Amino acid sequence: MKRILAVSLPIIVVLLYTSVSRVPEGSVGVQSRGDALEVLRPGFHLHRPLAQPPAIYSLALPSVGDEMRITLADGASYEVGFDISGKIDPGRAAAFHKMALEKDPAAFLKEVGVGSLSGAASARPSVDLASGALESEAARRAGTVLSPFGLVEVSLKLRPLGGPECLRLAQALAGARLAGLLRNRVTEILSKGEPGWEAHAAMGLVLESEKDIRGAEKEYLDALTLSPAALAPMAQLVAIYSAVGENRKLDRLLEAGLQAQPTSLQHLGWYAMSMLRQNRMTEARQTIERALSQDPENVLLLNDLGGVQAKEGRIQDAIASFHKALEARPRDRQSLYNLGVALSTQNKDREALPYLLEAEKTGAPGAALLNAIAHAYRKTGDTRRAAEYERRAASSRTPPAPAS
């Protein structure tokens, strides 16, 4: 008997060990019972000896995430990160188990997060990225997709945007004065030290949206201290200083930007415009010519050069510049208009008319173009057409009547 017990006892122990499973607290088990699935709650459970043990799942799934580019309904694209998590509903653990047999749950969760965030973004404008509405919509979509697989309390959270992304988003919202929605996030970035020029520029846009122009100016200047050639803060300061006539202050910043990046066409263009506002024609022309040496077919610069030449009284040179602009971009509206007006000032109205009429065809004409055409017709003796265009010009300047 002792011998029998010595042999059988280990076998009995093994059979007992392999026929008992424990489901820890906070977990759920799923076990096959023939063709059916049995859900096991926390505790000890018996099953056939040597049978496949139940699958044990923690109810709270580990959070997973990814980085991706989203494109919103208004066409703006951003690099964002997200984290998604959820919990298994014990009553529907069998549905989760079936999914887990076919694919890795973490990979599936991440895939749903990517799809939900992408779909939500395509139906939402940029403001929803700043306000949190995009995050809420993405979480709702993810929850709807994951519910049939036994997942509840689905959470999808966007990772905080960095300085460059905050700047791009602030720029997108600035026109509607909604950049203030980013105040908390940008403040958080700035408080951590060494935030980068983009965060200062973003805070400038936040403050501008709140009508704190002096505060915004300081942030833009801080941004340029870190990166003297940065375009975004410089563009805002060009607008601010031009509006109040602080040309000398602007010139110093532009000169610093050009010292840092001598080939920047944008800085050269701003500098030339500043010279023009100060009636410093020679410096304006030299600056534009410097820019054109890098980009000889730049239509905007060619038109600017022609404008300076015209103000200097060098009409023939101006006409040549406008011709070059049209060669670079045929049917360019501004070039057609400038060339027509320049020819008209030389009493070459018959030559000017085709250019002015072609400019009219490129879009809804304004009063200046209509008046230029009327002037050319009158100079050529066509008073009927001149009167027609004069009426149209006067009408285009008349504000519409208020709605009743």
Order of alpha helices (4+ residues) and beta strands (2+ residues): alpha-beta-beta-beta-beta-beta-beta-beta-alpha-alpha-alpha-alpha-beta-alpha-alpha-alpha-alpha-alpha-alpha-alpha-alpha-alpha-alpha-alpha-alpha-alpha-alpha
